[in-house]
Amino acid sequence: MQLQGKKIGILMEGDFYEPEIFYYERRFKEEGAEVHFLTRLWGQPSLTFLGHEYRAPFEVHESFEDIDDAELKTYDAIIVPSGMVSDRLRWTEDLSKLPPATAFLKRAFAEPGVLKGIICHGMWLVAPAPELVKGRPVVAHNNLHGDVINMGAIFTDKDVVVDGDLVTARSGGHCHLFAHKIVELLAAAD
């Protein structure tokens, strides 16, 4: 169990890619990590989201909006999954402010001790704060090639790219490679 004592937060919303989310749920726990699925609860005690492929339900009880900076530092990794999750999370009531999920991600980027993982269309959540990836080598879904370039990042044609405290991966179909790299990096951090 390489991740005993490690804490991983995974952002969550509807229309998630079930094979990816279920893989993370099991893989990280299998290594001993404490896994937290985080969303915007809109004042509710929990929300149930439906997956994209099979409409599988997934219940989330924790809000990233309740996490202050001290608690954020207790996380070893924050992951933005593939699919439509990030598109749904980047909605904001007030266009003059960052979407709450992007603001949370920006706070995570300010913590070098927190590994940031972004896979596939998860890069959409970065779009309102492109300075987070500007000048950094990343990969995203091929459909986001232009988006990555417009954010000022360096599109790198690999399935998984590591740049210090940032791990990016091409697609939800590469979630196993992405998760293995996160496990490897977190285990080596001790």
N, CA and C atoms as an extended XYZ file, in Angstrom:
570
Properties=species:S:1:pos:R:3:atomname:S:1:resname:S:1:resid:I:1 pbc="F F F"
N         0.849       -1.184        0.000 N   MET     1
C         0.000        0.000        0.000 CA  MET     1
C         0.892        1.244        0.000 C   MET     1
N         1.179        1.724       -1.193 N   GLN     2
C         2.129        2.821       -1.371 CA  GLN     2
C         1.605        4.182       -0.929 C   GLN     2
N         0.286        4.324       -0.802 N   LEU     3
C        -0.283        5.635       -0.498 CA  LEU     3
C        -0.914        5.719        0.886 C   LEU     3
N        -0.492        4.839        1.781 N   GLN     4
C        -1.004        4.881        3.150 CA  GLN     4
C        -0.760        6.267        3.739 C   GLN     4
N        -1.811        6.891        4.268 N   GLY     5
C        -1.696        8.219        4.859 CA  GLY     5
C        -1.826        9.362        3.871 C   GLY     5
N        -1.988        9.048        2.585 N   LYS     6
C        -2.145       10.093        1.564 CA  LYS     6
C        -3.634       10.408        1.373 C   LYS     6
N        -3.912       11.642        0.982 N   LYS     7
C        -5.288       12.111        0.813 CA  LYS     7
C        -5.448       12.692       -0.593 C   LYS     7
N        -6.430       12.171       -1.324 N   ILE     8
C        -6.656       12.582       -2.710 CA  ILE     8
C        -8.073       13.112       -2.857 C   ILE     8
N        -8.197       14.283       -3.462 N   GLY     9
C        -9.494       14.870       -3.770 CA  GLY     9
C        -9.755       14.781       -5.263 C   GLY     9
N       -10.943       14.342       -5.621 N   ILE    10
C       -11.327       14.221       -7.028 CA  ILE    10
C       -12.580       15.061       -7.239 C   ILE    10
N       -12.497       16.033       -8.135 N   LEU    11
C       -13.656       16.872       -8.414 CA  LEU    11
C       -14.701       16.061       -9.170 C   LEU    11
N       -15.967       16.360       -8.918 N   MET    12
C       -17.044       15.521       -9.448 CA  MET    12
C       -18.240       16.365       -9.857 C   MET    12
N       -18.906       15.917      -10.910 N   GLU    13
C       -20.153       16.526      -11.389 CA  GLU    13
C       -20.836       15.505      -12.273 C   GLU    13
N       -21.975       15.887      -12.835 N   GLY    14
C       -22.732       14.985      -13.684 CA  GLY    14
C       -22.073       14.749      -15.031 C   GLY    14
N       -22.521       13.700      -15.693 N   ASP    15
C       -22.030       13.340      -17.016 CA  ASP    15
C       -20.577       12.877      -16.967 C   ASP    15
N       -20.191       12.264      -15.832 N   PHE    16
C       -18.826       11.781      -15.659 CA  PHE    16
C       -18.614       10.493      -16.455 C   PHE    16
N       -17.362       10.196      -16.732 N   TYR    17
C       -16.988        8.987      -17.467 CA  TYR    17
C       -16.817        7.857      -16.446 C   TYR    17
N       -17.802        6.971      -16.377 N   GLU    18
C       -17.860        5.957      -15.320 CA  GLU    18
C       -16.598        5.100      -15.188 C   GLU    18
N       -16.054        4.548      -16.284 N   PRO    19
C       -14.860        3.701      -16.102 CA  PRO    19
C       -13.720        4.443      -15.409 C   PRO    19
N       -13.562        5.713      -15.687 N   GLU    20
C       -12.501        6.492      -15.064 CA  GLU    20
C       -12.760        6.688      -13.572 C   GLU    20
N       -13.945        7.182      -13.230 N   ILE    21
C       -14.250        7.490      -11.830 CA  ILE    21
C       -14.223        6.225      -10.970 C   ILE    21
N       -14.800        5.152      -11.470 N   PHE    22
C       -14.799        3.905      -10.696 CA  PHE    22
C       -13.386        3.340      -10.561 C   PHE    22
N       -12.561        3.558      -11.557 N   TYR    23
C       -11.170        3.110      -11.477 CA  TYR    23
C       -10.442        3.884      -10.372 C   TYR    23
N       -10.573        5.209      -10.356 N   TYR    24
C        -9.913        6.009       -9.318 CA  TYR    24
C       -10.394        5.611       -7.930 C   TYR    24
N       -11.698        5.426       -7.809 N   GLU    25
C       -12.280        5.098       -6.513 CA  GLU    25
C       -11.622        3.835       -5.940 C   GLU    25
N       -11.405        2.862       -6.790 N   ARG    26
C       -10.816        1.602       -6.324 CA  ARG    26
C        -9.290        1.642       -6.283 C   ARG    26
N        -8.665        2.180       -7.316 N   ARG    27
C        -7.202        2.132       -7.443 CA  ARG    27
C        -6.506        2.880       -6.324 C   ARG    27
N        -6.953        4.093       -6.035 N   PHE    28
C        -6.285        4.869       -5.000 CA  PHE    28
C        -6.527        4.273       -3.615 C   PHE    28
N        -7.738        3.782       -3.369 N   LYS    29
C        -8.022        3.121       -2.080 CA  LYS    29
C        -7.208        1.836       -1.944 C   LYS    29
N        -7.048        1.132       -3.045 N   GLU    30
C        -6.257       -0.108       -3.047 CA  GLU    30
C        -4.827        0.163       -2.582 C   GLU    30
N        -4.330        1.351       -2.861 N   GLU    31
C        -2.975        1.732       -2.442 CA  GLU    31
C        -2.964        2.364       -1.051 C   GLU    31
N        -4.123        2.419       -0.394 N   GLY    32
C        -4.189        2.927        0.971 CA  GLY    32
C        -4.541        4.396        1.099 C   GLY    32
N        -4.823        5.070       -0.002 N   ALA    33
C        -5.141        6.506        0.051 CA  ALA    33
C        -6.555        6.735        0.590 C   ALA    33
N        -6.724        7.874        1.200 N   GLU    34
C        -8.044        8.364        1.614 CA  GLU    34
C        -8.568        9.165        0.416 C   GLU    34
N        -9.685        8.747       -0.140 N   VAL    35
C       -10.199        9.360       -1.367 CA  VAL    35
C       -11.466       10.163       -1.066 C   VAL    35
N       -11.481       11.415       -1.515 N   HIS    36
C       -12.617       12.309       -1.309 CA  HIS    36
C       -13.121       12.799       -2.662 C   HIS    36
N       -14.393       12.616       -2.915 N   PHE    37
C       -15.023       13.172       -4.110 CA  PHE    37
C       -15.654       14.495       -3.711 C   PHE    37
N       -15.287       15.550       -4.434 N   LEU    38
C       -15.656       16.912       -4.064 CA  LEU    38
C       -16.458       17.567       -5.183 C   LEU    38
N       -17.480       18.312       -4.801 N   THR    39
C       -18.291       19.011       -5.785 CA  THR    39
C       -18.814       20.298       -5.186 C   THR    39
N       -19.647       20.962       -5.915 N   ARG    40
C       -20.392       22.120       -5.408 CA  ARG    40
C       -21.768       21.591       -5.023 C   ARG    40
N       -22.070       21.590       -3.735 N   LEU    41
C       -23.301       20.971       -3.241 CA  LEU    41
C       -24.519       21.900       -3.266 C   LEU    41
N       -24.339       23.167       -3.548 N   TRP    42
C       -25.465       24.093       -3.653 CA  TRP    42
C       -26.354       24.067       -2.410 C   TRP    42
N       -25.734       23.939       -1.230 N   GLY    43
C       -26.489       23.947        0.018 CA  GLY    43
C       -27.164       22.633        0.363 C   GLY    43
N       -26.964       21.611       -0.433 N   GLN    44
C       -27.565       20.300       -0.175 CA  GLN    44
C       -26.584       19.435        0.634 C   GLN    44
N       -27.068       18.464        1.394 N   PRO    45
C       -26.160       17.580        2.128 CA  PRO    45
C       -25.418       16.616        1.193 C   PRO    45
N       -26.021       16.323        0.049 N   SER    46
C       -25.376       15.459       -0.938 CA  SER    46
C       -26.072       15.655       -2.277 C   SER    46
N       -25.388       15.245       -3.322 N   LEU    47
C       -25.966       15.248       -4.667 CA  LEU    47
C       -25.636       13.921       -5.332 C   LEU    47
N       -26.541       13.422       -6.134 N   THR    48
C       -26.291       12.211       -6.900 CA  THR    48
C       -26.149       12.593       -8.366 C   THR    48
N       -25.002       12.253       -8.930 N   PHE    49
C       -24.715       12.550      -10.326 CA  PHE    49
C       -24.858       11.283      -11.153 C   PHE    49
N       -25.218       11.454      -12.410 N   LEU    50
C       -25.335       10.321      -13.322 CA  LEU    50
C       -24.181       10.347      -14.306 C   LEU    50
N       -23.664        9.158      -14.587 N   GLY    51
C       -22.562        9.028      -15.519 CA  GLY    51
C       -22.990        9.227      -16.961 C   GLY    51
N       -22.025        9.347      -17.830 N   HIS    52
C       -22.275        9.620      -19.246 CA  HIS    52
C       -22.659        8.374      -20.036 C   HIS    52
N       -21.909        7.312      -19.890 N   GLU    53
C       -22.106        6.113      -20.699 CA  GLU    53
C       -23.327        5.302      -20.274 C   GLU    53
N       -23.407        5.017      -18.993 N   TYR    54
C       -24.405        4.067      -18.486 CA  TYR    54
C       -25.432        4.694      -17.545 C   TYR    54
N       -25.299        6.012      -17.333 N   ARG    55
C       -26.183        6.737      -16.416 CA  ARG    55
C       -26.090        6.173      -14.995 C   ARG    55
N       -24.931        5.619      -14.662 N   ALA    56
C       -24.706        5.071      -13.320 CA  ALA    56
C       -24.728        6.204      -12.298 C   ALA    56
N       -25.409        6.009      -11.170 N   PRO    57
C       -25.459        7.056      -10.146 CA  PRO    57
C       -24.194        7.058       -9.280 C   PRO    57
N       -23.811        8.250       -8.833 N   PHE    58
C       -22.659        8.399       -7.938 CA  PHE    58
C       -22.984        9.526       -6.975 C   PHE    58
N       -23.020        9.219       -5.692 N   GLU    59
C       -23.406       10.197       -4.677 CA  GLU    59
C       -22.167       10.866       -4.076 C   GLU    59
N       -22.241       12.184       -3.948 N   VAL    60
C       -21.142       12.968       -3.393 CA  VAL    60
C       -21.662       13.753       -2.194 C   VAL    60
N       -20.880       13.728       -1.102 N   HIS    61
C       -21.284       14.350        0.163 CA  HIS    61
C       -20.381       15.510        0.589 C   HIS    61
N       -19.334       15.792       -0.179 N   GLU    62
C       -18.375       16.812        0.242 CA  GLU    62
C       -18.292       17.933       -0.784 C   GLU    62
N       -18.182       19.167       -0.278 N   SER    63
C       -18.080       20.337       -1.142 CA  SER    63
C       -16.678       20.919       -1.091 C   SER    63
N       -16.117       21.230       -2.249 N   PHE    64
C       -14.819       21.906       -2.278 CA  PHE    64
C       -14.968       23.333       -1.747 C   PHE    64
N       -16.176       23.871       -1.770 N   GLU    65
C       -16.391       25.232       -1.278 CA  GLU    65
C       -16.210       25.338        0.238 C   GLU    65
N       -16.262       24.212        0.938 N   ASP    66
C       -16.084       24.202        2.389 CA  ASP    66
C       -14.627       24.013        2.808 C   ASP    66
N       -13.732       23.876        1.841 N   ILE    67
C       -12.326       23.586        2.143 CA  ILE    67
C       -11.537       24.893        2.207 C   ILE    67
N       -11.033       25.213        3.398 N   ASP    68
C       -10.209       26.416        3.535 CA  ASP    68
C        -8.758       26.069        3.190 C   ASP    68
N        -7.885       27.064        3.211 N   ASP    69
C        -6.492       26.839        2.809 CA  ASP    69
C        -5.781       25.834        3.704 C   ASP    69
N        -6.067       25.877        5.001 N   ALA    70
C        -5.423       24.927        5.918 CA  ALA    70
C        -5.819       23.494        5.573 C   ALA    70
N        -7.096       23.274        5.303 N   GLU    71
C        -7.529       21.919        4.950 CA  GLU    71
C        -7.003       21.515        3.574 C   GLU    71
N        -6.966       22.457        2.640 N   LEU    72
C        -6.447       22.152        1.301 CA  LEU    72
C        -5.028       21.603        1.390 C   LEU    72
N        -4.240       22.135        2.295 N   LYS    73
C        -2.853       21.675        2.463 CA  LYS    73
C        -2.779       20.247        2.977 C   LYS    73
N        -3.892       19.698        3.504 N   THR    74
C        -3.876       18.303        3.976 CA  THR    74
C        -4.053       17.318        2.824 C   THR    74
N        -4.391       17.825        1.637 N   TYR    75
C        -4.525       16.968        0.457 CA  TYR    75
C        -3.164       16.783       -0.204 C   TYR    75
N        -2.905       15.581       -0.645 N   ASP    76
C        -1.676       15.294       -1.371 CA  ASP    76
C        -1.874       15.472       -2.873 C   ASP    76
N        -3.107       15.345       -3.341 N   ALA    77
C        -3.415       15.521       -4.764 CA  ALA    77
C        -4.853       15.981       -4.939 C   ALA    77
N        -5.056       16.809       -5.950 N   ILE    78
C        -6.388       17.220       -6.403 CA  ILE    78
C        -6.459       16.857       -7.886 C   ILE    78
N        -7.519       16.128       -8.247 N   ILE    79
C        -7.654       15.626       -9.617 CA  ILE    79
C        -8.901       16.212      -10.281 C   ILE    79
N        -8.716       16.675      -11.515 N   VAL    80
C        -9.827       17.114      -12.357 CA  VAL    80
C       -10.025       16.022      -13.408 C   VAL    80
N       -11.142       15.287      -13.348 N   PRO    81
C       -11.339       14.165      -14.266 CA  PRO    81
C       -11.742       14.595      -15.675 C   PRO    81
N       -11.916       13.606      -16.513 N   SER    82
C       -12.239       13.831      -17.923 CA  SER    82
C       -13.722       14.117      -18.130 C   SER    82
N       -14.103       14.138      -19.388 N   GLY    83
C       -15.518       14.261      -19.750 CA  GLY    83
C       -16.087       15.632      -19.449 C   GLY    83
N       -17.381       15.645      -19.192 N   MET    84
C       -18.117       16.898      -19.013 CA  MET    84
C       -18.045       17.455      -17.588 C   MET    84
N       -17.369       16.766      -16.692 N   VAL    85
C       -17.284       17.212      -15.290 CA  VAL    85
C       -16.801       18.657      -15.206 C   VAL    85
N       -15.684       18.951      -15.859 N   SER    86
C       -15.123       20.301      -15.740 CA  SER    86
C       -16.001       21.349      -16.416 C   SER    86
N       -16.662       20.971      -17.503 N   ASP    87
C       -17.554       21.936      -18.159 CA  ASP    87
C       -18.694       22.319      -17.217 C   ASP    87
N       -19.256       21.357      -16.533 N   ARG    88
C       -20.333       21.639      -15.583 CA  ARG    88
C       -19.817       22.423      -14.374 C   ARG    88
N       -18.598       22.110      -13.928 N   LEU    89
C       -18.041       22.795      -12.762 CA  LEU    89
C       -17.597       24.227      -13.059 C   LEU    89
N       -17.421       24.577      -14.319 N   ARG    90
C       -16.953       25.938      -14.588 CA  ARG    90
C       -18.095       26.942      -14.752 C   ARG    90
N       -19.310       26.509      -14.448 N   TRP    91
C       -20.443       27.435      -14.465 CA  TRP    91
C       -20.332       28.391      -13.281 C   TRP    91
N       -20.657       29.644      -13.508 N   THR    92
C       -20.652       30.634      -12.439 CA  THR    92
C       -21.858       31.562      -12.583 C   THR    92
N       -22.398       31.970      -11.449 N   GLU    93
C       -23.518       32.906      -11.450 CA  GLU    93
C       -23.062       34.312      -11.823 C   GLU    93
N       -21.843       34.644      -11.459 N   ASP    94
C       -21.307       35.991      -11.615 CA  ASP    94
C       -20.120       35.940      -12.572 C   ASP    94
N       -20.328       36.391      -13.792 N   LEU    95
C       -19.278       36.317      -14.810 CA  LEU    95
C       -18.077       37.206      -14.516 C   LEU    95
N       -18.199       38.093      -13.537 N   SER    96
C       -17.063       38.944      -13.177 CA  SER    96
C       -16.119       38.227      -12.202 C   SER    96
N       -16.515       37.020      -11.772 N   LYS    97
C       -15.696       36.241      -10.844 CA  LYS    97
C       -15.354       34.893      -11.463 C   LYS    97
N       -14.262       34.311      -10.989 N   LEU    98
C       -13.917       32.962      -11.429 CA  LEU    98
C       -14.998       31.989      -10.991 C   LEU    98
N       -15.266       30.968      -11.788 N   PRO    99
C       -16.170       29.918      -11.311 CA  PRO    99
C       -15.605       29.351      -10.003 C   PRO    99
N       -16.453       29.009       -9.034 N   PRO   100
C       -15.951       28.501       -7.756 CA  PRO   100
C       -14.978       27.321       -7.892 C   PRO   100
N       -15.219       26.416       -8.822 N   ALA   101
C       -14.316       25.268       -8.986 CA  ALA   101
C       -12.961       25.706       -9.533 C   ALA   101
N       -12.956       26.696      -10.423 N   THR   102
C       -11.682       27.215      -10.932 CA  THR   102
C       -10.940       27.952       -9.828 C   THR   102
N       -11.664       28.699       -9.006 N   ALA   103
C       -11.039       29.386       -7.869 CA  ALA   103
C       -10.410       28.370       -6.918 C   ALA   103
N       -11.106       27.248       -6.687 N   PHE   104
C       -10.550       26.187       -5.841 CA  PHE   104
C        -9.291       25.603       -6.482 C   PHE   104
N        -9.350       25.342       -7.774 N   LEU   105
C        -8.185       24.791       -8.478 CA  LEU   105
C        -7.015       25.782       -8.431 C   LEU   105
N        -7.312       27.047       -8.568 N   LYS   106
C        -6.264       28.075       -8.493 CA  LYS   106
C        -5.591       28.051       -7.118 C   LYS   106
N        -6.372       27.868       -6.070 N   ARG   107
C        -5.805       27.754       -4.715 CA  ARG   107
C        -4.932       26.507       -4.610 C   ARG   107
N        -5.356       25.412       -5.243 N   ALA   108
C        -4.541       24.181       -5.234 CA  ALA   108
C        -3.218       24.415       -5.958 C   ALA   108
N        -3.257       25.139       -7.074 N   PHE   109
C        -2.026       25.442       -7.818 CA  PHE   109
C        -1.076       26.296       -6.994 C   PHE   109
N        -1.595       27.072       -6.054 N   ALA   110
C        -0.750       27.906       -5.195 CA  ALA   110
C        -0.016       27.081       -4.137 C   ALA   110
N        -0.381       25.814       -4.006 N   GLU   111
C         0.238       24.915       -3.018 CA  GLU   111
C         1.151       23.928       -3.738 C   GLU   111
N         2.471       24.168       -3.752 N   PRO   112
C         3.374       23.258       -4.459 CA  PRO   112
C         3.398       21.850       -3.865 C   PRO   112
N         2.983       21.702       -2.611 N   GLY   113
C         2.953       20.379       -1.979 CA  GLY   113
C         1.741       19.547       -2.371 C   GLY   113
N         0.815       20.141       -3.132 N   VAL   114
C        -0.376       19.429       -3.601 CA  VAL   114
C        -0.165       19.094       -5.085 C   VAL   114
N        -0.161       17.824       -5.399 N   LEU   115
C        -0.041       17.393       -6.788 CA  LEU   115
C        -1.357       17.686       -7.502 C   LEU   115
N        -1.284       18.321       -8.667 N   LYS   116
C        -2.470       18.616       -9.452 CA  LYS   116
C        -2.516       17.653      -10.622 C   LYS   116
N        -3.657       16.989      -10.816 N   GLY   117
C        -3.837       16.068      -11.924 CA  GLY   117
C        -5.012       16.510      -12.772 C   GLY   117
N        -4.778       16.690      -14.070 N   ILE   118
C        -5.840       17.127      -14.980 CA  ILE   118
C        -5.799       16.209      -16.194 C   ILE   118
N        -6.920       15.587      -16.486 N   ILE   119
C        -6.972       14.639      -17.588 CA  ILE   119
C        -8.028       15.053      -18.612 C   ILE   119
N        -7.688       14.898      -19.892 N   CYS   120
C        -8.636       15.034      -20.983 CA  CYS   120
C        -9.287       16.415      -21.003 C   CYS   120
N       -10.606       16.466      -21.002 N   HIS   121
C       -11.349       17.725      -21.026 CA  HIS   121
C       -11.337       18.439      -19.679 C   HIS   121
N       -10.676       17.864      -18.682 N   GLY   122
C       -10.502       18.546      -17.411 CA  GLY   122
C        -9.822       19.891      -17.582 C   GLY   122
N        -9.060       20.032      -18.663 N   MET   123
C        -8.363       21.293      -18.932 CA  MET   123
C        -9.345       22.455      -19.113 C   MET   123
N       -10.611       22.155      -19.442 N   TRP   124
C       -11.611       23.216      -19.547 CA  TRP   124
C       -11.726       24.018      -18.256 C   TRP   124
N       -11.516       23.371      -17.114 N   LEU   125
C       -11.645       24.066      -15.834 CA  LEU   125
C       -10.534       25.104      -15.652 C   LEU   125
N        -9.429       24.926      -16.371 N   VAL   126
C        -8.309       25.856      -16.298 CA  VAL   126
C        -8.536       27.076      -17.190 C   VAL   126
N        -9.383       26.960      -18.197 N   ALA   127
C        -9.558       28.025      -19.196 CA  ALA   127
C        -9.802       29.409      -18.593 C   ALA   127
N       -10.596       29.553      -17.514 N   PRO   128
C       -10.795       30.884      -16.945 CA  PRO   128
C        -9.558       31.432      -16.205 C   PRO   128
N        -8.548       30.590      -15.981 N   ALA   129
C        -7.317       31.010      -15.298 CA  ALA   129
C        -6.112       30.428      -16.051 C   ALA   129
N        -5.912       30.836      -17.307 N   PRO   130
C        -4.871       30.217      -18.133 CA  PRO   130
C        -3.459       30.395      -17.596 C   PRO   130
N        -3.262       31.359      -16.725 N   GLU   131
C        -1.933       31.552      -16.144 CA  GLU   131
C        -1.458       30.321      -15.377 C   GLU   131
N        -2.376       29.462      -14.982 N   LEU   132
C        -1.999       28.250      -14.236 CA  LEU   132
C        -1.151       27.298      -15.077 C   LEU   132
N        -1.359       27.304      -16.384 N   VAL   133
C        -0.606       26.375      -17.251 CA  VAL   133
C         0.257       27.098      -18.281 C   VAL   133
N         0.213       28.413      -18.309 N   LYS   134
C         0.987       29.163      -19.294 CA  LYS   134
C         2.472       28.792      -19.206 C   LYS   134
N         3.038       28.426      -20.358 N   GLY   135
C         4.449       28.084      -20.430 CA  GLY   135
C         4.796       26.698      -19.930 C   GLY   135
N         3.791       25.932      -19.509 N   ARG   136
C         4.053       24.591      -18.955 CA  ARG   136
C         3.718       23.519      -19.992 C   ARG   136
N         4.514       22.454      -20.048 N   PRO   137
C         4.176       21.342      -20.936 CA  PRO   137
C         2.990       20.562      -20.368 C   PRO   137
N         1.972       20.377      -21.197 N   VAL   138
C         0.770       19.639      -20.798 CA  VAL   138
C         0.266       18.833      -21.985 C   VAL   138
N        -0.655       17.918      -21.700 N   VAL   139
C        -1.408       17.244      -22.738 CA  VAL   139
C        -2.871       17.280      -22.323 C   VAL   139
N        -3.740       17.261      -23.300 N   ALA   140
C        -5.183       17.203      -23.082 CA  ALA   140
C        -5.754       16.415      -24.251 C   ALA   140
N        -7.046       16.224      -24.243 N   HIS   141
C        -7.691       15.537      -25.369 CA  HIS   141
C        -7.319       16.268      -26.661 C   HIS   141
N        -7.149       15.521      -27.724 N   ASN   142
C        -6.772       16.134      -29.002 CA  ASN   142
C        -7.732       17.240      -29.414 C   ASN   142
N        -9.004       17.143      -29.023 N   ASN   143
C        -9.984       18.189      -29.344 CA  ASN   143
C        -9.672       19.510      -28.649 C   ASN   143
N        -8.843       19.474      -27.612 N   LEU   144
C        -8.496       20.687      -26.870 CA  LEU   144
C        -7.120       21.227      -27.236 C   LEU   144
N        -6.531       20.706      -28.294 N   HIS   145
C        -5.204       21.154      -28.734 CA  HIS   145
C        -5.166       22.677      -28.865 C   HIS   145
N        -6.125       23.251      -29.583 N   GLY   146
C        -6.178       24.701      -29.765 CA  GLY   146
C        -6.415       25.443      -28.463 C   GLY   146
N        -7.225       24.876      -27.582 N   ASP   147
C        -7.490       25.503      -26.279 CA  ASP   147
C        -6.202       25.596      -25.465 C   ASP   147
N        -5.444       24.503      -25.456 N   VAL   148
C        -4.192       24.461      -24.696 CA  VAL   148
C        -3.226       25.516      -25.225 C   VAL   148
N        -3.115       25.609      -26.545 N   ILE   149
C        -2.234       26.612      -27.145 CA  ILE   149
C        -2.718       28.016      -26.800 C   ILE   149
N        -4.036       28.244      -26.856 N   ASN   150
C        -4.585       29.560      -26.518 CA  ASN   150
C        -4.384       29.913      -25.051 C   ASN   150
N        -4.232       28.907      -24.191 N   MET   151
C        -3.948       29.164      -22.778 CA  MET   151
C        -2.471       29.490      -22.553 C   MET   151
N        -1.665       29.340      -23.610 N   GLY   152
C        -0.238       29.628      -23.481 CA  GLY   152
C         0.571       28.450      -22.988 C   GLY   152
N        -0.054       27.279      -22.890 N   ALA   153
C         0.669       26.073      -22.467 CA  ALA   153
C         1.378       25.457      -23.667 C   ALA   153
N         2.254       24.528      -23.395 N   ILE   154
C         3.004       23.835      -24.440 CA  ILE   154
C         2.380       22.467      -24.627 C   ILE   154
N         1.611       22.294      -25.709 N   PHE   155
C         0.978       21.003      -25.975 CA  PHE   155
C         2.075       19.982      -26.257 C   PHE   155
N         2.045       18.884      -25.495 N   THR   156
C         3.057       17.847      -25.604 CA  THR   156
C         2.358       16.557      -26.019 C   THR   156
N         2.734       16.020      -27.137 N   ASP   157
C         2.033       14.881      -27.733 CA  ASP   157
C         2.458       13.553      -27.088 C   ASP   157
N         2.029       13.369      -25.842 N   LYS   158
C         2.274       12.135      -25.082 CA  LYS   158
C         0.983       11.793      -24.353 C   LYS   158
N         0.857       10.565      -23.898 N   ASP   159
C        -0.360       10.175      -23.179 CA  ASP   159
C        -0.411       10.742      -21.766 C   ASP   159
N         0.742       10.874      -21.118 N   VAL   160
C         0.837       11.448      -19.770 CA  VAL   160
C         2.044       12.374      -19.751 C   VAL   160
N         1.869       13.556      -19.194 N   VAL   161
C         2.955       14.537      -19.107 CA  VAL   161
C         3.069       14.989      -17.652 C   VAL   161
N         4.301       14.999      -17.150 N   VAL   162
C         4.560       15.476      -15.790 CA  VAL   162
C         5.419       16.733      -15.875 C   VAL   162
N         4.974       17.774      -15.188 N   ASP   163
C         5.750       19.005      -15.075 CA  ASP   163
C         5.716       19.434      -13.613 C   ASP   163
N         6.663       18.958      -12.853 N   GLY   164
C         6.725       19.281      -11.429 CA  GLY   164
C         5.505       18.774      -10.690 C   GLY   164
N         4.694       19.697      -10.164 N   ASP   165
C         3.521       19.332       -9.375 CA  ASP   165
C         2.256       19.209      -10.220 C   ASP   165
N         2.413       19.110      -11.550 N   LEU   166
C         1.280       18.993      -12.461 CA  LEU   166
C         1.422       17.746      -13.328 C   LEU   166
N         0.377       16.923      -13.305 N   VAL   167
C         0.319       15.733      -14.159 CA  VAL   167
C        -0.901       15.891      -15.059 C   VAL   167
N        -0.699       15.763      -16.362 N   THR   168
C        -1.817       15.836      -17.296 CA  THR   168
C        -1.845       14.568      -18.136 C   THR   168
N        -3.030       14.229      -18.621 N   ALA   169
C        -3.167       13.037      -19.466 CA  ALA   169
C        -4.144       13.323      -20.588 C   ALA   169
N        -4.004       12.538      -21.667 N   ARG   170
C        -4.717       12.809      -22.907 CA  ARG   170
C        -6.220       12.570      -22.842 C   ARG   170
N        -6.659       11.410      -22.353 N   SER   171
C        -8.094       11.107      -22.395 CA  SER   171
C        -8.488       10.197      -21.240 C   SER   171
N        -9.806       10.110      -21.013 N   GLY   172
C       -10.313        9.217      -19.971 CA  GLY   172
C        -9.874        7.781      -20.186 C   GLY   172
N        -9.661        7.407      -21.429 N   GLY   173
C        -9.168        6.066      -21.738 CA  GLY   173
C        -7.748        5.827      -21.259 C   GLY   173
N        -7.062        6.890      -20.887 N   HIS   174
C        -5.700        6.778      -20.351 CA  HIS   174
C        -5.689        6.911      -18.822 C   HIS   174
N        -6.854        6.777      -18.197 N   CYS   175
C        -6.939        6.995      -16.749 CA  CYS   175
C        -6.037        6.056      -15.962 C   CYS   175
N        -5.824        4.851      -16.475 N   HIS   176
C        -4.947        3.918      -15.760 CA  HIS   176
C        -3.495        4.402      -15.784 C   HIS   176
N        -3.039        4.930      -16.907 N   LEU   177
C        -1.677        5.461      -16.990 CA  LEU   177
C        -1.528        6.690      -16.096 C   LEU   177
N        -2.541        7.535      -16.118 N   PHE   178
C        -2.595        8.748      -15.303 CA  PHE   178
C        -2.556        8.393      -13.813 C   PHE   178
N        -3.418        7.467      -13.394 N   ALA   179
C        -3.475        7.058      -11.986 CA  ALA   179
C        -2.171        6.412      -11.544 C   ALA   179
N        -1.594        5.581      -12.387 N   HIS   180
C        -0.322        4.937      -12.036 CA  HIS   180
C         0.775        5.982      -11.837 C   HIS   180
N         0.787        7.011      -12.678 N   LYS   181
C         1.794        8.073      -12.529 CA  LYS   181
C         1.562        8.850      -11.244 C   LYS   181
N         0.311        9.112      -10.900 N   ILE   182
C         0.007        9.819       -9.652 CA  ILE   182
C         0.431        8.973       -8.452 C   ILE   182
N         0.137        7.688       -8.496 N   VAL   183
C         0.570        6.793       -7.404 CA  VAL   183
C         2.078        6.821       -7.286 C   VAL   183
N         2.762        6.706       -8.406 N   GLU   184
C         4.234        6.704       -8.411 CA  GLU   184
C         4.798        7.997       -7.811 C   GLU   184
N         4.254        9.136       -8.212 N   LEU   185
C         4.752       10.425       -7.724 CA  LEU   185
C         4.444       10.634       -6.246 C   LEU   185
N         3.245       10.280       -5.823 N   LEU   186
C         2.895       10.430       -4.408 CA  LEU   186
C         3.710        9.499       -3.527 C   LEU   186
N         3.940        8.279       -3.990 N   ALA   187
C         4.740        7.317       -3.216 CA  ALA   187
C         6.177        7.795       -3.091 C   ALA   187
N         6.692        8.422       -4.134 N   ALA   188
C         8.078        8.910       -4.132 CA  ALA   188
C         8.236       10.173       -3.292 C   ALA   188
N         7.133       10.844       -2.983 N   ALA   189
C         7.180       12.108       -2.237 CA  ALA   189
C         7.559       11.924       -0.772 C   ALA   189
N         7.523       10.697       -0.291 N   ASP   190
C         7.858       10.453        1.126 CA  ASP   190
C         9.340       10.500        1.392 C   ASP   190
